[in-house]
């Protein structure tokens, strides 16, 4: 984002979201829910159109569309579900990063920079798990979104 106006807007929006974290979380949640609902509708349409050519593929797309539709509707009405899914995904990514870091440390004799990659993977994995713990609380998740907006805006201004 090389537009300074957008960078300043991101900083202002980040500050507003940090002051009103639940309102910011609800805005992000609604946008995410809308996108998920559009994906569900697309899956249902694709599944219905594939029924003629491949029953298995059509049924799988329709079933997946129904599951995604249920999740999308659930997200619209529950900020706690959004916070739970966000926290769970951050945990999952953190565990994968720690595992990748350990693997890199174990293979450091074969690769030149594997030690630093392993240490960085473990540190970032732990950070993701800490953020995942905070993200389970909708207020902290709103604050994290505000911080992200501010950091993004500042880095865009520096760029």
C-alpha positions as CSV (number, residue, x, y, z in Angstrom):
1,X,0.0,0.0,0.0
2,X,2.0,2.9,-1.2
3,X,-0.8,5.4,-0.8
4,X,-0.1,7.6,2.3
5,X,-3.8,8.4,2.6
6,X,-4.7,4.7,3.0
7,X,-1.8,4.3,5.5
8,X,-3.1,7.1,7.6
9,X,-6.7,5.8,7.4
10,X,-5.4,2.3,8.5
11,X,-3.7,4.0,11.5
12,X,-6.8,5.9,12.4
13,X,-9.0,2.9,12.0
14,X,-6.6,0.9,14.1
15,X,-6.8,3.4,16.9
16,X,-10.7,3.4,16.7
17,X,-10.7,-0.4,16.7
18,X,-8.4,-0.4,19.8
19,X,-10.7,2.0,21.6
20,X,-13.8,0.0,20.5
21,X,-12.5,-3.6,20.0
22,X,-15.9,-5.3,19.9
23,X,-17.1,-3.0,17.2
24,X,-14.0,-3.6,15.1
25,X,-14.3,-7.3,15.7
26,X,-17.9,-7.2,14.6
27,X,-17.0,-5.4,11.4
28,X,-14.3,-7.9,10.5
29,X,-16.6,-10.8,11.5
30,X,-19.4,-9.5,9.2
31,X,-17.0,-9.1,6.3
32,X,-15.6,-12.6,6.9
33,X,-19.1,-14.0,7.2
34,X,-20.2,-12.4,3.9
35,X,-17.2,-13.9,2.1
36,X,-17.9,-17.3,3.6
37,X,-21.5,-17.1,2.6
38,X,-20.5,-16.3,-0.9
39,X,-18.2,-19.3,-1.0
40,X,-21.0,-21.5,0.3
41,X,-23.4,-20.3,-2.4
42,X,-20.7,-20.8,-5.0
43,X,-20.1,-24.4,-3.7
44,X,-23.8,-25.1,-3.8
45,X,-24.2,-23.9,-7.3
46,X,-21.1,-25.8,-8.5
47,X,-22.3,-28.9,-6.7
48,X,-25.7,-28.7,-8.3
49,X,-24.3,-28.2,-11.8
50,X,-21.9,-31.1,-11.4
51,X,-24.7,-33.6,-10.5
52,X,-25.2,-34.4,-14.2
53,X,-21.6,-35.2,-14.9
54,X,-20.3,-36.6,-11.7
55,X,-22.7,-37.5,-8.8
56,X,-19.8,-38.0,-6.3
57,X,-18.2,-34.6,-7.0
58,X,-21.6,-32.9,-7.0
59,X,-22.7,-34.4,-3.7
60,X,-19.4,-33.6,-2.1
61,X,-19.6,-30.0,-3.2
62,X,-23.2,-29.6,-2.0
63,X,-22.3,-31.2,1.4
64,X,-19.3,-28.9,1.7
65,X,-21.4,-25.9,0.7
66,X,-24.0,-26.8,3.4
67,X,-21.2,-27.0,6.0
68,X,-19.7,-23.7,4.9
69,X,-23.2,-22.2,4.9
70,X,-23.8,-23.3,8.5
71,X,-20.4,-21.9,9.6
72,X,-21.1,-18.6,7.7
73,X,-24.5,-18.2,9.3
74,X,-23.0,-19.1,12.7
75,X,-20.3,-16.4,12.3
76,X,-22.9,-13.8,11.6
77,X,-24.6,-14.3,14.9
78,X,-21.7,-15.2,17.1
79,X,-18.5,-13.2,17.7
80,X,-17.4,-15.9,20.1
81,X,-17.4,-18.5,17.3
82,X,-15.3,-16.1,15.2
83,X,-12.9,-15.6,18.1
84,X,-12.8,-19.4,18.7
85,X,-12.0,-20.2,15.1
86,X,-9.4,-17.5,14.9
87,X,-7.7,-18.7,18.1
88,X,-7.8,-22.3,17.0
89,X,-6.2,-21.5,13.7
90,X,-3.5,-19.5,15.4
91,X,-2.8,-22.4,17.7
92,X,-2.7,-24.8,14.8
93,X,-0.2,-22.6,12.8
94,X,1.9,-22.1,16.0
95,X,2.2,-25.9,16.5
96,X,3.1,-26.4,12.8
97,X,5.7,-23.7,13.0
98,X,7.3,-25.2,16.2
99,X,7.3,-28.6,14.5
100,X,9.0,-27.1,11.4
101,X,11.5,-25.3,13.6
102,X,12.4,-28.6,15.4
103,X,12.7,-30.4,12.1
104,X,15.0,-27.6,10.8
105,X,17.2,-27.9,13.9
106,X,17.4,-31.6,13.5
107,X,18.5,-31.2,9.9
108,X,21.0,-28.4,10.6
109,X,24.0,-30.5,9.6
110,X,22.7,-30.7,6.0
111,X,21.7,-27.1,5.5
112,X,23.7,-23.9,6.2
113,X,21.0,-21.7,7.7
114,X,18.8,-24.4,9.3
115,X,19.8,-23.5,12.8
116,X,18.5,-19.9,12.4
117,X,15.4,-21.1,10.5
118,X,14.7,-23.6,13.3
119,X,15.1,-21.1,16.1
120,X,13.0,-18.5,14.2
121,X,10.3,-21.2,13.5
122,X,10.1,-22.1,17.2
123,X,10.0,-18.5,18.4
124,X,7.3,-17.6,15.9
125,X,5.4,-20.7,16.8
126,X,5.3,-19.8,20.4
127,X,4.3,-16.2,19.5
128,X,1.4,-17.6,17.4
129,X,0.3,-19.8,20.3
130,X,0.3,-16.8,22.6
131,X,-1.7,-14.8,20.1
132,X,-4.1,-17.7,19.7
133,X,-4.6,-17.7,23.5
134,X,-5.4,-14.0,23.3
135,X,-7.6,-14.4,20.3
136,X,-10.0,-16.7,22.1
137,X,-11.3,-13.6,23.9
138,X,-13.3,-11.4,21.4
139,X,-12.0,-8.2,23.1
140,X,-8.4,-9.2,22.8
141,X,-9.0,-10.3,19.2
142,X,-10.4,-6.8,18.4
143,X,-7.4,-5.2,20.0
144,X,-5.1,-7.5,17.9
145,X,-6.9,-6.4,14.8
146,X,-6.4,-2.7,15.8
147,X,-2.7,-3.3,16.5
148,X,-2.4,-5.0,13.1
149,X,-4.0,-2.1,11.3
150,X,-1.7,0.4,13.1
151,X,1.4,-1.6,12.3
152,X,0.3,-2.0,8.7
153,X,-0.4,1.7,8.4
154,X,3.0,2.7,9.9
155,X,4.9,0.3,7.8
156,X,3.1,1.6,4.7
157,X,4.1,5.1,5.6
158,X,7.7,4.1,6.1
159,X,7.8,2.2,2.8
